Amino acid sequence: QVKLVESGGGLVQPGGSLRLSCVASGFTFSSYAMSWYRQAPGAERELVAFISSVGGTTTYADSVKGRFTISRENARNTVYLQMNSLKPEDTAVYYCARGGVIWGKGTLVTVSS
């Protein structure tokens, strides 16, 4: 069974940091590019970051460039999203995805004082 499970969300103050993790199972993780998306209340889901199958290529939404870093550890079937200098507008449910077809259930990030 193909599965993606996110963790690491929570409440953080503006300027703080969080690291999200997504553990994959049921497929050959190292063969697939992975992405993080987010969906804020009342907004459409947007692509936040992308990483190629071996991690050599990464891309980011303009809104998070320089603050977020996507990485992966293929030996652990895990993709990460390190989020620094968080802003209230980063508040959203964050989803891990494979090819925009396979999705996790999401983890909520709330940035508030």
DSSP file (Angstrom, degrees, kcal/mol; ACC not computed):
  #  RESIDUE AA STRUCTURE BP1 BP2  ACC     N-H-->O    O-->H-N    N-H-->O    O-->H-N    TCO  KAPPA ALPHA  PHI   PSI    X-CA   Y-CA   Z-CA
    1    1 A Q              0   0    0      0, 0.0     2,-0.3     0, 0.0    26,-0.1   0.000 360.0 360.0 360.0 123.4    0.0    0.0    0.0
    2    2 A V        +     0   0    0     24,-0.2     2,-0.3    22,-0.1    24,-0.2  -0.573 360.0 169.0 -73.6 129.0    1.5    3.3   -1.1
    3    3 A K  E     -A   25   0A   0     22,-2.6    22,-2.1    -2,-0.3     2,-0.4  -1.000  27.5-167.1-148.5 142.4    1.5    5.7    1.9
    4    4 A L  E     -A   24   0A   0     99,-0.4   101,-0.5    -2,-0.3     2,-0.5  -0.999  11.5-170.9-127.5 128.9    2.9    9.1    2.9
    5    5 A V  E     -A   23   0A   0     18,-2.0    18,-2.4    -2,-0.4     2,-0.2  -0.961   5.9-160.0-126.9 115.6    2.8   10.2    6.6
    6    6 A E  E     +A   22   0A   0     -2,-0.5     2,-0.3    16,-0.2    16,-0.2  -0.584  16.2 164.7 -90.8 153.4    3.7   13.7    7.6
    7    7 A S  E     +A   21   0A   0     14,-2.2    14,-2.5    -2,-0.2   100,-0.1  -0.966  39.0  71.4-154.8 168.2    4.7   14.8   11.0
    8    8 A G        +     0   0    0     -2,-0.3    11,-0.3     1,-0.3    14,-0.0   0.352  60.3 132.5 106.0  -5.6    6.4   17.8   12.8
    9    9 A G        +     0   0    0     12,-0.1     2,-0.3     9,-0.1    -1,-0.3  -0.170  22.3 119.1 -71.4 171.7    3.7   20.4   12.5
   10   10 A G  E     -d  109   0B   0     98,-0.8   100,-2.9    97,-0.1     2,-0.5  -0.984  62.0 -46.8 163.0-167.8    2.6   22.6   15.5
   11   11 A L  E     +d  110   0B   0     -2,-0.3     2,-0.3    98,-0.2   100,-0.2  -0.833  54.5 168.7 -97.9 130.0    2.3   26.0   16.9
   12   12 A V  E     -d  111   0B   0     98,-2.7   100,-2.1    -2,-0.5     3,-0.1  -0.986  32.6-114.0-140.9 149.2    5.4   28.3   16.6
   13   13 A Q    >   -     0   0    0     -2,-0.3     3,-2.3    98,-0.2    73,-0.2  -0.457  49.8 -81.6 -78.6 154.4    6.0   32.0   17.1
   14   14 A P  T 3  S+     0   0    0      0, 0.0    73,-0.2     0, 0.0    -1,-0.1  -0.295 120.9  27.9 -54.0 137.9    6.8   34.3   14.2
   15   15 A G  T 3  S+     0   0    0     71,-3.3    70,-0.6     1,-0.3    72,-0.1   0.288 100.2 118.0  89.6  -9.6   10.6   34.0   13.5
   16   16 A G    <   -     0   0    0     -3,-2.3    70,-2.3    70,-0.2     2,-0.3  -0.103  56.0-124.2 -83.0-176.2   10.7   30.5   14.8
   17   17 A S        +     0   0    0     67,-0.2     2,-0.3    68,-0.2    67,-0.2  -0.920  20.8 178.6-131.3 153.7   11.6   27.2   13.0
   18   18 A L  E     - B   0  83A   0     65,-2.2    65,-3.3    -2,-0.3     2,-0.5  -0.979  17.2-145.9-146.1 152.6   10.0   23.8   12.4
   19   19 A R  E     - B   0  82A   0     -2,-0.3     2,-0.3   -11,-0.3    63,-0.2  -0.978  14.8-158.4-121.9 119.7   11.1   20.7   10.6
   20   20 A L  E     - B   0  81A   0     61,-2.7    61,-2.2    -2,-0.5     2,-0.3  -0.701   6.6-162.1 -91.7 146.5    8.5   18.6    8.9
   21   21 A S  E     -AB   7  80A   0    -14,-2.5   -14,-2.2    -2,-0.3     2,-0.4  -0.938   7.9-166.5-125.5 151.1    9.1   15.0    8.0
   22   22 A C  E     -AB   6  79A   0     57,-1.7    57,-2.1    -2,-0.3     2,-0.5  -0.945   7.4-159.5-139.1 116.4    7.3   12.7    5.6
   23   23 A V  E     -AB   5  78A   0    -18,-2.4   -18,-2.0    -2,-0.4     2,-0.3  -0.844  11.2-156.3 -99.5 128.1    7.9    9.0    5.7
   24   24 A A  E     +A    4   0A   0     53,-3.0     2,-0.3    -2,-0.5   -20,-0.2  -0.735  15.4 170.9-103.6 149.9    7.0    7.0    2.6
   25   25 A S  E     +A    3   0A   0    -22,-2.1   -22,-2.6    -2,-0.3     3,-0.1  -0.985  51.1  44.1-150.7 158.6    6.1    3.4    2.2
   26   26 A G  S    S+     0   0    0     -2,-0.3     2,-0.3   -24,-0.2   -24,-0.2   0.496 102.7  57.2  87.6   4.1    4.8    1.0   -0.4
   27   27 A F  S    S-     0   0    0    -24,-0.1     2,-1.5   -26,-0.1    -1,-0.2  -0.974  97.9 -84.0-155.8 168.3    7.0    2.1   -3.3
   28   28 A T    >   -     0   0    0     -2,-0.3     3,-2.0     1,-0.2     4,-0.3  -0.619  43.6-168.9 -80.3  93.6   10.7    2.6   -4.2
   29   29 A F  G >  S+     0   0    0     -2,-1.5     3,-1.8     1,-0.3    -1,-0.2   0.841  78.1  60.9 -55.2 -41.7   11.2    6.0   -2.7
   30   30 A S  G 3  S+     0   0    0      1,-0.3    -1,-0.3    44,-0.2    44,-0.1   0.595  97.2  61.6 -68.3  -9.0   14.5    6.7   -4.3
   31   31 A S  G <  S+     0   0    0     -3,-2.0     2,-0.4     2,-0.1    -1,-0.3   0.507  97.0  70.8 -91.3  -5.3   13.0    6.4   -7.7
   32   32 A Y  S <  S-     0   0    0     -3,-1.8     2,-0.1    -4,-0.3    -1,-0.0  -0.906  72.8-129.3-123.7 139.7   10.6    9.4   -7.3
   33   33 A A        -     0   0    0     -2,-0.4    66,-0.4    21,-0.1     2,-0.3  -0.482  33.0-153.3 -69.2 153.7   10.8   13.1   -7.0
   34   34 A M  E     -E   51   0B   0     17,-2.4    17,-2.7    64,-0.2     2,-0.3  -0.917  10.6-166.1-132.6 157.8    8.9   14.4   -4.0
   35   35 A S  E     -EF  50  97B   0     62,-2.3    62,-2.4    -2,-0.3     2,-0.4  -0.955  16.3-139.7-141.1 157.7    7.2   17.7   -3.1
   36   36 A W  E     +EF  49  96B   0     13,-2.6    12,-2.8    -2,-0.3    13,-1.8  -0.983  24.8 179.6-115.1 134.3    5.7   19.7   -0.3
   37   37 A Y  E     -EF  47  95B   0     58,-3.0    58,-2.6    -2,-0.4     2,-0.3  -0.799   8.5-157.4-120.6 166.3    2.5   21.6   -0.8
   38   38 A R  E     -EF  46  94B   0      8,-2.3     8,-3.1    -2,-0.3     2,-0.4  -0.993   7.1-160.4-144.5 155.1    0.5   23.7    1.6
   39   39 A Q  E     - F   0  93B   0     54,-2.1    54,-2.2    -2,-0.3     6,-0.2  -0.940  10.4-159.7-137.7 113.8   -3.1   24.9    1.8
   40   40 A A    >   -     0   0    0      4,-0.5     3,-2.3    -2,-0.4    52,-0.2  -0.505  44.7 -74.6 -85.4 159.1   -4.0   27.9    4.0
   41   41 A P  T 3  S+     0   0    0      0, 0.0    -1,-0.1     0, 0.0     3,-0.1  -0.309 119.2   3.5 -55.2 128.1   -7.6   28.5    5.2
   42   42 A G  T 3  S+     0   0    0      1,-0.2     2,-0.3    -3,-0.1    -2,-0.0   0.536 114.0 103.4  75.7   5.8   -9.8   29.6    2.3
   43   43 A A  S <  S-     0   0    0     -3,-2.3    -1,-0.2     1,-0.1     2,-0.1  -0.747  74.3-101.9-118.8 165.3   -6.9   29.3   -0.2
   44   44 A E        -     0   0    0     -2,-0.3    -4,-0.5     1,-0.1     2,-0.2  -0.457  47.2 -92.4 -80.1 158.6   -6.0   26.9   -2.9
   45   45 A R        -     0   0    0     -6,-0.2     2,-0.4    -2,-0.1    -6,-0.2  -0.508  48.8-164.6 -69.1 136.3   -3.3   24.3   -2.4
   46   46 A E  E     -E   38   0B   0     -8,-3.1    -8,-2.3    -2,-0.2     2,-0.4  -0.947  23.5-110.8-128.5 148.2    0.1   25.6   -3.6
   47   47 A L  E     +E   37   0B   0     -2,-0.4   -10,-0.3   -10,-0.2     3,-0.1  -0.606  33.2 174.6 -74.6 128.4    3.5   24.0   -4.3
   48   48 A V  E     -     0   0B   0    -12,-2.8    13,-2.4    -2,-0.4     2,-0.3   0.831  60.5  -7.6-100.0 -47.9    6.1   25.0   -1.7
   49   49 A A  E     -EG  36  60B   0    -13,-1.8   -13,-2.6    11,-0.2    -1,-0.4  -0.997  53.2-159.5-156.4 152.4    9.1   22.9   -2.6
   50   50 A F  E     -EG  35  59B   0      9,-2.3     9,-1.7    -2,-0.3     2,-0.4  -0.977   4.8-171.5-135.0 144.5   10.3   20.1   -4.9
   51   51 A I  E     -EG  34  58B   0    -17,-2.7   -17,-2.4    -2,-0.3     7,-0.2  -0.998  23.0-123.5-138.6 137.1   13.2   17.7   -4.8
   52   52 A S    >   -     0   0    0      5,-2.5     3,-0.9    -2,-0.4   -20,-0.1  -0.146  40.2 -91.8 -71.8 172.8   14.4   15.3   -7.5
   53   53 A S  T 3  S+     0   0    0      1,-0.3   -21,-0.2   -22,-0.2    -1,-0.1   0.818 126.6  30.2 -60.5 -35.6   14.7   11.6   -6.8
   54   54 A V  T 3  S-     0   0    0    -23,-0.1    -1,-0.3    19,-0.0    18,-0.1   0.360 113.7-111.3-106.3   5.3   18.4   11.8   -5.8
   55   55 A G  S <  S+     0   0    0     -3,-0.9    -2,-0.1     2,-0.2    17,-0.1   0.529  82.2 121.6  86.0   6.1   18.2   15.2   -4.4
   56   56 A G  S    S+     0   0    0      1,-0.1     2,-0.4    -5,-0.1    -1,-0.0   0.719  70.6  48.3 -77.1 -18.9   20.3   17.0   -6.9
   57   57 A T        +     0   0    0      2,-0.0    -5,-2.5     0, 0.0     2,-0.3  -0.981  62.8 171.4-126.1 130.3   17.6   19.4   -8.0
   58   58 A T  E     -G   51   0B   0     -2,-0.4     2,-0.3    -7,-0.2    -7,-0.2  -0.985   6.2-174.4-133.2 146.5   15.4   21.5   -5.7
   59   59 A T  E     -G   50   0B   0     -9,-1.7    -9,-2.3    -2,-0.3     2,-0.3  -0.970   5.9-163.3-137.5 155.1   13.0   24.3   -6.4
   60   60 A Y  E     -G   49   0B   0     -2,-0.3   -11,-0.2   -11,-0.2     2,-0.1  -0.960  27.6-104.1-138.0 151.2   11.0   26.6   -4.2
   61   61 A A    >>  -     0   0    0    -13,-2.4     3,-1.7    -2,-0.3     4,-1.0  -0.473  38.9-117.9 -65.2 146.9    8.0   28.9   -4.3
   62   62 A D  T 34 S+     0   0    0      1,-0.3     3,-0.4     2,-0.2    -1,-0.1   0.841 112.0  63.9 -57.5 -32.8    9.1   32.6   -4.3
   63   63 A S  T 34 S+     0   0    0      1,-0.2    -1,-0.3     3,-0.0   -15,-0.1   0.678 112.7  31.9 -68.4 -17.1    7.4   33.1   -1.0
   64   64 A V  T X> S+     0   0    0     -3,-1.7     3,-2.3   -16,-0.2     4,-2.2   0.450  82.8 129.5-119.7  -3.4    9.6   30.6    0.9
   65   65 A K  T 3< S+     0   0    0     -4,-1.0     4,-0.1    -3,-0.4    -3,-0.0  -0.282  80.4  15.4 -57.4 134.0   13.0   31.0   -1.0
   66   66 A G  T 34 S+     0   0    0      2,-0.4    -1,-0.3     1,-0.1     3,-0.1   0.299 125.8  59.9  85.4 -10.2   15.8   31.6    1.4
   67   67 A R  T <4 S+     0   0    0     -3,-2.3    17,-2.0     1,-0.2     2,-0.3   0.688  97.7  52.5-116.6 -34.1   13.7   30.4    4.4
   68   68 A F  E  <  -C   83   0A   0     -4,-2.2    -2,-0.4    15,-0.2     2,-0.4  -0.807  59.3-166.9-109.0 147.4   12.7   26.8    3.6
   69   69 A T  E     -C   82   0A   0     13,-2.5    13,-3.0    -2,-0.3     2,-0.4  -0.987   5.8-156.9-134.4 125.3   14.9   23.9    2.7
   70   70 A I  E     +C   81   0A   0     -2,-0.4     2,-0.3    11,-0.2    11,-0.2  -0.812  23.9 159.2 -97.8 141.0   13.7   20.6    1.3
   71   71 A S  E     -C   80   0A   0      9,-1.6     9,-3.1    -2,-0.4     2,-0.3  -0.943  20.8-149.3-150.3 169.9   15.9   17.6    1.6
   72   72 A R  E     -C   79   0A   0     -2,-0.3     2,-0.4     7,-0.3     7,-0.2  -0.989  12.4-155.6-146.6 155.5   15.6   13.8    1.6
   73   73 A E  E > > -C   78   0A   0      5,-3.0     5,-1.7    -2,-0.3     3,-1.6  -0.864  11.3-172.2-130.4  94.6   17.2   10.7    3.0
   74   74 A N  G > 5S+     0   0    0     -2,-0.4     3,-1.0     1,-0.3   -44,-0.2   0.800  82.8  62.3 -64.3 -28.9   16.5    7.8    0.7
   75   75 A A  G 3 5S+     0   0    0      1,-0.2    -1,-0.3    -3,-0.1   -46,-0.0   0.762 112.9  37.5 -66.3 -22.6   17.9    5.3    3.1
   76   76 A R  G < 5S-     0   0    0     -3,-1.6    -1,-0.2     2,-0.2    -2,-0.2   0.293 106.8-124.3-108.7   6.9   15.1    6.3    5.5
   77   77 A N  T < 5 +     0   0    0     -3,-1.0   -53,-3.0    -4,-0.3     2,-0.4   0.884  68.6 133.9  51.7  41.6   12.4    6.8    2.9
   78   78 A T  E   < -BC  23  73A   0     -5,-1.7    -5,-3.0   -55,-0.2     2,-0.4  -0.963  43.7-165.7-131.2 138.3   12.0   10.3    4.3
   79   79 A V  E     -BC  22  72A   0    -57,-2.1   -57,-1.7    -2,-0.4     2,-0.3  -0.959  17.8-158.7-118.2 142.5   11.7   13.8    2.8
   80   80 A Y  E     -BC  21  71A   0     -9,-3.1    -9,-1.6    -2,-0.4     2,-0.4  -0.796  15.7-158.7-119.4 157.2   12.1   16.8    5.1
   81   81 A L  E     -BC  20  70A   0    -61,-2.2   -61,-2.7    -2,-0.3     2,-0.6  -0.886  11.3-161.7-134.8 106.9   11.1   20.5    5.0
   82   82 A Q  E     -BC  19  69A   0    -13,-3.0   -13,-2.5    -2,-0.4     2,-0.6  -0.784  10.7-166.5 -87.0 123.0   13.1   22.7    7.2
   83   83 A M  E     +BC  18  68A   0    -65,-3.3   -65,-2.2    -2,-0.6     2,-0.3  -0.948  10.6 173.6-118.4 116.8   11.2   26.0    7.8
   84   84 A N        +     0   0    0    -17,-2.0   -67,-0.2    -2,-0.6   -68,-0.2  -0.750  59.3  23.7-116.3 164.8   13.0   28.9    9.3
   85   85 A S  S    S-     0   0    0    -70,-0.6    -1,-0.2    -2,-0.3   -68,-0.2   0.900  84.8-159.4  49.0  48.5   12.0   32.6    9.9
   86   86 A L        -     0   0    0    -70,-2.3   -71,-3.3    -3,-0.2   -70,-0.2  -0.254   8.4-159.1 -65.9 145.9    8.4   31.5    9.9
   87   87 A K    >   -     0   0    0    -73,-0.2     3,-2.3    -3,-0.1     4,-0.2  -0.834  32.2-109.6-120.8 157.1    5.7   34.1    9.3
   88   88 A P  G >  S+     0   0    0      0, 0.0     3,-1.8     0, 0.0    23,-0.4   0.846 117.8  63.1 -55.3 -32.4    2.0   34.2   10.1
   89   89 A E  G 3  S+     0   0    0      1,-0.3   -49,-0.0   -49,-0.0    -3,-0.0   0.547  88.6  69.6 -72.9  -4.7    1.3   33.8    6.4
   90   90 A D  G <  S+     0   0    0     -3,-2.3    -1,-0.3    21,-0.1     2,-0.2   0.517  70.1 121.4 -84.3  -5.8    3.0   30.4    6.5
   91   91 A T    <   +     0   0    0     -3,-1.8     2,-0.3    -4,-0.2    19,-0.2  -0.408  41.0 107.9 -60.4 124.4    0.1   29.1    8.5
   92   92 A A  E    S- H   0 109B   0     17,-1.9    17,-2.9    -2,-0.2     2,-0.6  -0.972  75.3 -82.0-177.6 169.0   -1.3   26.2    6.6
   93   93 A V  E     -FH  39 108B   0    -54,-2.2   -54,-2.1    -2,-0.3     2,-0.5  -0.872  47.7-146.4 -88.3 128.1   -1.8   22.4    6.4
   94   94 A Y  E     -FH  38 107B   0     13,-3.0    13,-1.9    -2,-0.6     2,-0.4  -0.846  14.5-165.4-103.4 131.2    1.4   21.1    4.8
   95   95 A Y  E     -F   37   0B   0    -58,-2.6   -58,-3.0    -2,-0.5     2,-0.4  -0.918  14.8-143.7-119.8 139.8    1.2   18.0    2.6
   96   96 A C  E     -F   36   0B   0     -2,-0.4     8,-2.0   -60,-0.2     2,-0.3  -0.787  30.1-176.9 -92.3 143.6    3.8   15.7    1.2
   97   97 A A  E     -FI  35 103B   0    -62,-2.4   -62,-2.3    -2,-0.4     2,-0.6  -0.995  28.5-147.9-146.8 150.1    3.2   14.5   -2.3
   98   98 A R  E >> S- I   0 102B   0      4,-2.4     4,-2.0    -2,-0.3     3,-1.9  -0.957  88.0 -27.3-116.0 110.0    4.6   12.2   -5.0
   99   99 A G  T 34 S-     0   0    0     -2,-0.6    -1,-0.1   -66,-0.4     4,-0.1   0.665 105.1 -77.4  65.0  17.1    3.9   13.4   -8.4
  100  100 A G  T 34 S+     0   0    0      2,-0.3    -1,-0.3     1,-0.1     3,-0.1   0.645 128.0  80.8  67.3  12.0    0.8   15.3   -7.4
  101  101 A V  T <4 S+     0   0    0     -3,-1.9     2,-0.5     1,-0.3    -2,-0.2   0.724  81.8  53.1-115.5 -42.6   -1.0   12.0   -7.4
  102  102 A I  E  < S-I   98   0B   0     -4,-2.0    -4,-2.4   -99,-0.0     2,-0.3  -0.873  72.0-178.6-101.5 128.7   -0.1   10.4   -4.0
  103  103 A W  E     -I   97   0B   0     -2,-0.5   -99,-0.4    -6,-0.2    -6,-0.2  -0.935  22.5-136.7-129.1 146.9   -0.8   12.6   -1.0
  104  104 A G        -     0   0    0     -8,-2.0   -99,-0.2    -2,-0.3     3,-0.1  -0.313  36.4-105.5 -83.5-178.5   -0.3   12.4    2.7
  105  105 A K        -     0   0    0   -101,-0.5  -100,-0.1     1,-0.2   -10,-0.1   0.606  62.0-122.0 -87.1 -12.0   -3.0   13.5    5.1
  106  106 A G        -     0   0    0    -10,-0.1     2,-0.4   -13,-0.1   -11,-0.2   0.018  10.9-116.5  96.0 159.2   -1.1   16.7    6.1
  107  107 A T  E     - H   0  94B   0    -13,-1.9   -13,-3.0  -100,-0.1     2,-0.4  -0.998  27.9-122.2-137.2 135.6    0.3   18.3    9.2
  108  108 A L  E     - H   0  93B   0     -2,-0.4   -98,-0.8   -15,-0.2     2,-0.5  -0.619  21.8-169.5 -86.0 129.4   -0.9   21.6   10.5
  109  109 A V  E     -dH  10  92B   0    -17,-2.9   -17,-1.9    -2,-0.4     2,-0.5  -0.978   4.4-174.2-115.3 123.4    1.6   24.5   11.0
  110  110 A T  E     -d   11   0B   0   -100,-2.9   -98,-2.7    -2,-0.5     2,-0.7  -0.975   6.9-166.8-120.9 122.5    0.3   27.5   12.9
  111  111 A V  E     +d   12   0B   0     -2,-0.5     2,-0.3   -23,-0.4   -98,-0.2  -0.919  34.8 129.5-110.7 110.2    2.5   30.6   13.1
  112  112 A S              0   0    0   -100,-2.1    -2,-0.1    -2,-0.7   -25,-0.0  -0.993 360.0 360.0-159.7 148.6    1.2   33.0   15.8
  113  113 A S              0   0    0     -2,-0.3  -100,-0.1  -100,-0.2    -1,-0.1   0.417 360.0 360.0 -95.0 360.0    2.3   34.9   18.8
